[in-house]
Amino acid sequence: MDICKKELCTGCGLCEYVCPQQCISKVIGKEGVAYPYIDENICISCGKCQKLCPANNKIEAHEIKEVYAGWHTEEEQRRKSASGGIAFALYQYAIDHGFYVCGCYMNAEHKAKFSITNVRKEIDKFANSKYVWSDLTGVYRRIRELVSKQEKILFVGTPCQVAAVKQLAENIKAEDSIVLVEVLCHGMAPEEYLLQHIKKVEQNKKKKAVYIKFRDEKFGTSKYYFTMSDKQGNIFYKKNVQDNDVYQFGFHRNVSLRENCYNCRYAKQERVADIALSDYYGLGTCQPKVSYSSENVSCIMINTQKGKEFFEDLVMNKYIYADKRPVEEPFNAQGTLKRPIKKNAKREEFLRKYREFQNFDQAMEEVFHKDLVKNHVRVCLHIHELFEFSRRVLKKIFPEKIINKVKKYTR
């Protein structure tokens, strides 16, 4: 029995939680992706998993009511965060006002997990981006426990994860107890790909990765440097897409995402959360123009009255600075507000090679050998740095749209 169409399964795990027989578990298939598996020897065909699955339901979505450019008022926190540090400010404000918060962190095994806390010092681990599928195991049960005790919860996750929590909240009549915040995402790469990549780097470097970061703030989060550090915090691996980190290459070039990401039901103008956050692409493309840089600036989309009230308190209490922008501005450059991510033309070839090798790095290197060589030449000739310098000069002369088109054809 299939719980939902495989190409729509996000791996949210809600089916596992609602199963009265506990007969559903995640199993990694030949393409390295975890999907729910039903032990039909135990299953009683109650249909609860299918009934509650977000992929089988129309999740209520809201038109974006207001848009703001914003950033954390603490400069250091803003610098360390992936964009403007708004999610971190939300965590801080929520805990300071009696909420529990639920966020994603990387554990010691380099797996992305969710946890719930009401202790401020525990939220540091939620900061920065995690470009990998993240596990909600245990979260649904904890949310239900807290709601039963009349506790309030702030949940921050990707749109599909928010949809799952929203389904749970409706099922247990807890909509008023949970503030939902979605972070617009590029997609999720399977956990197995990341673990294999880390292992390969460790073998090559003969070092053990204790800490990893996908957008290391030491080099500017806008540079997207993927780093690995040892126990003492010494970085022994530092690469981004241009430097041929194959994990980043596969992620940002739309090769290695879960299949549901290419069929995302939430990549549209209407949003499933009370508040939506993203990097602010397209900032200043509408009037009025802005006098500040778009670097380390978040796009904050207010979608419900609950979200508006929470956001206004955040601003009033000076956790963040916010500048109101035209509602239509984010649609000028944020692709996932219009449509799902488009598959890379070589994705199917990559999957064939992965099924053959059962090795992420090997499959990527074989399929994208020419692209990786081209990248290596560009790095050696400092072409990317020259382009960025030229871009800064030309930006003063030509419109942003023309520069972006030039960038597209010089990749």
Secondary structure as UniProt FT lines:
FT   HELIX           6..8
FT   HELIX           14..18
FT   TURN            20..21
FT   STRAND          24..28
FT   TURN            30..31
FT   STRAND          34..38
FT   TURN            40..42
FT   HELIX           48..52
FT   HELIX           54..56
FT   STRAND          66..72
FT   HELIX           75..80
FT   HELIX           86..96
FT   TURN            97..98
FT   STRAND          99..106
FT   TURN            108..109
FT   STRAND          112..117
FT   HELIX           120..126
FT   STRAND          134..135
FT   TURN            137..138
FT   HELIX           139..148
FT   TURN            149..150
FT   STRAND          152..157
FT   HELIX           159..171
FT   TURN            172..173
FT   HELIX           175..177
FT   STRAND          178..183
FT   HELIX           191..205
FT   STRAND          211..213
FT   HELIX           217..219
FT   HELIX           221..223
FT   STRAND          226..229
FT   TURN            231..232
FT   STRAND          235..239
FT   TURN            241..244
FT   HELIX           246..252
FT   TURN            253..254
FT   HELIX           259..263
FT   TURN            265..266
FT   STRAND          275..279
FT   TURN            281..284
FT   TURN            295..296
FT   STRAND          298..302
FT   HELIX           305..316
FT   TURN            317..318
FT   STRAND          320..325
FT   TURN            327..328
FT   HELIX           329..332
FT   HELIX           335..337
FT   TURN            345..346
FT   HELIX           347..357
FT   HELIX           360..367
FT   HELIX           369..380
FT   TURN            381..382
FT   HELIX           383..394
FT   TURN            395..397
FT   HELIX           400..409
//
